Amino acid sequence: MTVNLPLPQKDQLKPIKGFQMGIAQAGIKKANRKDLLVMTLTPGSQVAGVFTLNRFCAAPVQVCREHLALDGAQGEIRALVVNTGNANAGTGEQGMQHALETCVALARDLNLNPEQILPFSTGVILEPLPIEKIIAALPAAVADLGEDHWLDAAEAIMTTDTQAKAASMTVQTPLGAVTLTGICKGAGMIHPNMATMLGFIATDAGFAPGLLSGLTQTVADQSFNAITIDGDTSTNDSFIIMATGQSPVRIQSMDDPSYQLVRDALTALARKLAQMIVRDGEGATKFITIEVVGGKTESECRLVAEAVAHSPLVKTAFFASDPNLGRILAAIGYAGITDLDVNHVQMWLGDVWVAKDGGRNPDYQEADGQRVMQAAEITVKIDLGRGSAQQTMWTCDLSHDYVSINADYRS
């Protein structure tokens, strides 16, 4: 079940000049399913990434960081390879060797250096990567390379996702049009910094050296680092932006008139993809927006948003459509703002003013809260009454199906 999440349509996913994708069936976990993806970039492209902060980060994450650090010194990044069905995490030195062997094998097939390859894995943790199956299937993925394979690519990286996640957009700049298309996967083990997710966005814009890296972190913070499903930070999270430079638009600096337009477009696309993950959250029946305003800093607003979004008591109340809204006030109180004056706190559930000056609004009626809780999409707005900072997060409810899905995950 998803929450207001339409299926992506192949003809709505726009090709990016200089970027190709190829898919194969390697039989990594299950037979007869797309589970291996190769992506290639034209010479002169730029790549930047943001990765999990989990200290048990997967072998491919470690290799990606190393290869991105070498970008330019031993050749620019020219290809990415993604397998599903196995995370290659918690696999020690053998896992590192397997991630590197994947890069060597794909580099041989594409006539590149291994350091020009970024590997990604997603799936079950603590199990050896079936490297022989992956290497055997790489030639088929390379033979399948094409610019219009976005939907197949989105399907090839799914794990517990119930559907593919992909989107495109075009933005007009003073120098011309820029096209952006992206895919992602994720449905559980989702928590900022980052989620159990993989996200890839390609654009035909060009960037001056060094500009894309900071932009990628900015985009991630406003999208994939602003969602949560269950509070678990995965070992494999990766968000990658790739710029082929094949459009007339080349951005030289943050002061370039086109920079803000492209930045905002990348953020909007990444946010749309990130919200798709929440809408497809494991067992989700509600899509919930947590808006926190009136803080002294964005960081304290984020503390409150995360506390509310992560609370099992809050999330189960949303699943039950039960306006037991004292659970939200409790989460605000333990979020970590030690000098919070609760007498200044206001809270709304949708259009209903629930808490006024730290207590129940005298005009609040239970029936009004019940009406809002019945909706599939709900907004909680919290005003801390202590400044002008704000932060928004997106989450979902916690249902019986979440437990069932995760209990049966390895079956």
C-alpha atoms as one frame of an Amber mdcrd trajectory, in Angstrom:
protein
   0.000   0.000   0.000   1.219   3.505  -0.808  -0.127   6.908   0.201  -1.158
   8.906  -2.866   1.838   7.722  -4.893   1.141   7.285  -8.619   3.216   4.867
 -10.638   5.951   6.544 -12.724   5.346   6.501 -16.464   8.230   5.703 -18.803
   7.347   8.438 -21.300   7.450  11.070 -18.530  11.054  10.263 -17.562  13.340
  12.445 -19.650  16.650  11.191 -21.052  19.784  13.064 -19.992  22.258  13.583
 -22.786  25.556  11.912 -21.944  24.004   9.484 -19.419  23.028   5.845 -20.049
  21.675   2.939 -18.009  21.749  -0.823 -18.504  19.931  -3.482 -16.496  20.504
  -7.210 -15.978  19.172 -10.148 -13.971  21.989 -11.522 -11.836  19.918 -13.746
  -9.553  21.494 -12.182  -6.450  18.620 -12.999  -4.084  15.784 -14.091  -6.346
  15.715 -15.413  -9.893  14.076 -13.634 -12.811  14.132 -10.120 -11.417  16.031
  -6.979 -12.366  18.729  -6.660  -9.719  21.799  -5.177 -11.389  22.117  -1.660
 -12.782  25.021  -0.030 -14.626  25.084   3.721 -15.303  27.645   5.439 -17.516
  28.649   9.078 -17.967  30.187  10.868 -20.900  33.764  12.192 -20.514  33.850
  15.550 -18.742  30.949  14.737 -16.410  31.009  15.559 -12.703  29.807  13.411
  -9.815  29.252  14.224  -6.133  27.775  12.216  -3.287  26.485  12.226   0.276
  26.634   9.013   2.268  25.440   7.381   5.468  26.902   8.438   8.812  26.457
   4.928  10.206  29.860   3.778  11.510  29.086   0.279  10.188  28.932   1.704
   6.687  28.920  -0.846   3.895  31.978  -1.745   1.829  30.653  -0.052  -1.337
  30.131   3.193   0.601  33.760   3.101   1.695  34.923   2.453  -1.865  32.730
   5.253  -3.236  34.247   7.733  -0.794  37.751   6.659  -1.754  37.091   6.862
  -5.493  35.397  10.251  -5.242  38.412  11.522  -3.290  40.592  10.392  -6.224
  38.271  11.965  -8.814  40.509  13.859 -11.235  43.741  12.383  -9.894  43.212
   8.991 -11.539  40.508   9.856 -14.027  37.020  11.275 -13.592  34.126   9.105
 -12.409  32.621   7.505 -15.519  30.334   4.716 -14.294  28.229   3.486 -11.386
  27.072  -0.043 -10.614  24.217  -0.962  -8.263  23.124  -4.363  -7.015  20.059
  -5.156  -4.957  19.383  -8.211  -2.820  22.590  -7.913  -0.796  23.964  -4.890
   1.105  27.599  -6.054   1.311  27.607  -4.540   4.811  29.044  -6.124   7.912
  31.193  -8.237   5.598  34.671  -7.138   6.701  37.706  -7.284   4.455  36.062
  -9.808   2.154  33.297  -7.286   1.494  35.842  -4.626   0.567  37.509  -7.038
  -1.832  34.187  -7.879  -3.439  33.304  -4.200  -3.895  36.688  -3.584  -5.502
  36.358  -6.706  -7.687  33.040  -5.350  -8.956  34.789  -2.127  -9.965  37.610
  -4.021 -11.673  35.196  -6.195 -13.633  33.056  -3.278 -14.827  36.131  -1.210
 -15.655  37.345  -4.053 -17.848  33.997  -4.212 -19.655  33.938  -0.423 -20.206
  37.679   0.090 -20.841  38.048   2.337 -17.786  40.169   2.384 -14.646  38.608
   0.738 -11.561  38.920   4.059  -9.708  36.492   5.556 -12.217  33.700   3.264
 -10.964  31.372   3.865  -7.988  29.769   0.692  -6.550  26.479   0.579  -4.601
  24.658  -2.253  -2.863  21.339  -2.578  -1.053  19.617  -5.496   0.609  20.349
  -7.899   3.454  23.177  -6.994   5.859  25.783  -9.448   7.205  25.709 -11.806
   4.224  28.569 -12.251   1.704  28.079 -10.572  -1.652  27.597 -13.198  -4.404
  30.374 -11.635  -6.452  30.444 -14.355  -9.107  26.806 -13.712 -10.038  27.406
  -9.968 -10.301  30.518 -10.248 -12.444  28.811 -12.775 -14.708  25.845 -10.422
 -15.283  27.812  -7.198 -15.875  28.304  -7.753 -19.645  24.522  -8.077 -20.101
  23.954  -4.792 -18.244  26.583  -3.067 -20.389  25.013  -4.429 -23.561  21.672
  -2.997 -22.437  22.946   0.590 -22.027  20.566   3.273 -23.285  19.371   6.789
 -22.415  15.693   5.882 -21.988  15.948   3.123 -19.359  15.009   5.215 -16.332
  11.966   3.149 -15.342  13.838  -0.135 -15.642  16.658   1.388 -13.595  14.238
   2.429 -10.845  12.803  -1.091 -10.740  16.268  -2.680 -10.640  17.232  -1.016
  -7.335  14.072  -1.889  -5.365  14.135  -4.011  -2.194  11.005  -3.817  -0.007
   9.668  -0.986  -2.176   6.210  -1.752  -3.515   6.810   0.306  -6.649   9.508
   2.110  -8.599  10.289   5.720  -7.716  11.345   8.135 -10.471  10.670  11.688
 -11.648  11.848  14.316 -14.139  11.694  18.061 -14.537  13.034  20.845 -16.739
  14.054  24.324 -15.606  14.634  27.362 -17.788  17.731  29.463 -17.038  19.197
  32.584 -18.687  21.576  30.264 -20.567  18.972  27.750 -21.677  17.028  24.736
 -20.454  18.327  22.214 -17.932  16.846  18.725 -17.664  16.931  16.634 -14.489
  15.813  13.057 -13.931  16.203  10.926 -10.836  15.405   7.595  -9.249  15.541
   6.354  -5.675  14.699   3.349  -3.555  13.700   2.958   0.066  10.707   2.001
   2.168  12.067   1.021   5.587  15.132   1.586   7.789  14.647   5.255   6.953
  16.137   7.979   9.145  18.049  11.193   8.369  21.828  10.982   7.790  20.610
   9.213   5.791  17.854   6.689   5.152  18.148   3.101   3.881  17.977   4.616
   0.533  19.764   5.042  -2.715  19.111   8.169  -4.723  20.539   9.130  -8.107
  19.858  12.350 -10.008  21.376  13.130 -13.403  21.319  16.524 -15.088  22.731
  17.889 -18.324  23.895  21.090 -16.606  27.608  21.769 -16.243  29.380  23.035
 -13.115  32.746  24.622 -12.393  35.101  22.277 -10.499  34.250  21.900  -6.817
  30.805  23.473  -7.040  28.736  20.297  -7.246  29.933  18.760  -3.984  28.602
  21.492  -1.700  25.420  21.717  -3.729  24.792  17.996  -3.283  25.013  18.292
   0.512  22.649  21.286   0.467  20.123  19.383  -1.635  20.381  16.282   0.574
  19.740  18.270   3.750  16.501  19.640   2.314  15.255  16.304   1.001  16.647
  12.893   1.864  17.881  14.121   5.248  14.404  15.448   6.080  12.489  12.157
   5.969  12.050   9.376   8.491   9.985   6.218   8.626  11.259   4.172  11.542
  14.282   5.982  12.999  16.838   3.416  11.770  19.863   4.788   9.906  21.099
   2.270   7.346  24.614   1.155   6.476  24.323   1.822   2.734  22.646   5.201
   2.246  23.937   7.108  -0.759  22.700  10.140  -2.665  24.477  10.996  -5.900
  24.143  13.933  -8.286  25.699  13.543 -11.740  26.152  16.440 -14.156  27.047
  15.595 -17.742  27.562  19.196 -18.923  25.858  18.438 -22.236  23.405  21.371
 -22.107  24.396  24.989 -22.931  24.176  25.785 -19.205  27.488  25.812 -17.346
  27.403  27.296 -13.861  30.630  29.007 -12.851  29.888  30.035  -9.259  27.175
  30.379  -6.624  26.733  33.964  -7.843  25.864  32.773 -11.339  22.236  33.764
 -12.145  21.531  30.161 -13.165  22.869  28.651  -9.927  19.830  29.341  -7.760
  17.446  28.153 -10.453  19.263  24.852 -10.894  19.783  24.453  -7.134  16.073
  24.962  -6.498  15.175  22.507  -9.265  17.542  19.864  -7.883  16.113  20.405
  -4.403  12.533  20.162  -5.651  13.260  16.944  -7.547  15.179  15.395  -4.639
  12.398  16.368  -2.232   9.816  14.782  -4.518  11.831  11.570  -4.660  12.407
  11.591  -0.898   8.701  12.018  -0.243   8.031   9.053  -2.532  10.026   6.955
  -0.058   7.784   8.081   2.807   4.624   7.533   0.748   5.856   3.984   0.142
   6.933   3.490   3.754   6.650  -0.092   4.921   3.031  -0.557   5.967   2.284
   3.168   5.722  -1.299   4.414   5.519  -0.697   8.110   6.329   1.737  10.706
   4.929   2.561  13.200   7.676   4.251  16.599   7.409   5.820  17.989  10.578
   6.328  21.767  10.370   8.224  23.368  13.229   8.409  27.160  13.254   9.317
  29.853  15.751  12.618  28.335  16.823  15.844  30.117  17.721  17.798  27.934
  15.277  17.068  25.457  12.512  18.846  22.773  14.521  16.464  23.042  17.468
  13.491  23.025  15.111  14.916  19.842  13.630  15.240  18.314  17.104  11.542
  18.825  17.694  10.517  17.639  14.234  12.589  14.468  14.621  11.249  13.756
  18.119   7.662  13.944  16.896   8.342  12.081  13.648  10.213   9.238  15.378
   7.848   8.663  18.294   6.220   5.196  18.070   3.367   6.474  20.240   2.697
   9.373  17.883   2.982   7.203  14.782   0.657   4.478  16.094  -1.893   7.119
  17.083  -1.879   8.369  13.498  -2.361   4.813  12.236  -5.378   4.420  14.516
  -6.720   7.871  13.504  -6.767   8.591  17.235  -6.297  12.287  18.163  -4.297
  11.387  21.279  -2.348  14.586  20.739  -0.751  14.779  24.162   1.770  12.331
  22.717   2.974  15.085  20.381   3.354  17.559  23.258   5.363  14.962  25.172
   7.702  14.501  22.195   8.193  18.265  21.926   9.089  18.337  25.598  11.757
  15.638  25.431  13.253  16.765  22.120  16.233  18.358  23.857  15.546  22.110
  24.041  16.479  22.545  27.693  15.289  26.155  27.991  12.004  25.719  26.121
   9.197  27.748  27.671   6.217  25.505  26.999   3.823  28.360  27.783   4.730
  29.839  24.402   4.135  26.656  22.387   1.229  26.428  19.930   0.191  23.368
  17.915  -2.145  22.755  14.999  -3.402  19.509  13.517  -4.281  20.411   9.954
  -6.524  23.476  10.265  -7.392  22.754  13.908  -5.699  24.772  16.680  -5.129
  22.085  19.321  -2.648  23.488  21.846  -2.643  27.167  22.823   0.060  28.704
  25.011   1.242  25.297  26.159  -2.140  23.835  27.034  -5.300  22.566  25.399
  -6.979  25.245  23.324 -10.327  25.967  25.059 -11.986  25.971  21.626 -10.590
  22.586  20.587 -13.133  19.836  20.046 -12.211  16.156  19.862 -14.441  15.747
  16.820 -12.317  18.308  14.923  -9.152  16.371  15.677 -10.842  13.132  14.676
 -11.859  14.642  11.344  -8.270  15.589  10.487  -6.863  12.252  11.653  -9.056
  10.386   9.173  -7.226  11.946   6.214  -4.472  10.164   4.300  -2.278  13.287
   4.398  -1.909  15.246   7.623   0.124  18.292   8.619   1.236  18.956  12.188
   2.392  22.531  12.777   4.271  23.441  15.935   5.191  27.018  16.859   7.888
  27.159  19.547   7.354  30.893  20.069  11.023  31.759  20.515  12.403  32.941
  17.169  12.059  32.894  13.385  13.823  29.625  12.445  11.873  26.725  10.964
  12.316  23.170   9.728  10.082  20.597   8.034  10.223  16.809   8.058   8.102
  14.143   6.413   7.148  10.835   7.984   4.399   8.202   8.024   2.386   6.210
  10.523   3.418   2.881  12.050   1.108  -0.020  11.294   0.774  -3.754  11.897
   2.113  -4.338   8.394   5.446  -2.662   9.252   6.108  -5.422  11.795   5.030
  -8.152   9.376   7.171  -6.845   6.522  10.299  -6.674   8.639   9.653  -9.969
  10.402   9.454 -11.681   7.023  12.195  -9.661   5.263  14.734 -12.480   4.908
  12.159 -15.160   4.066
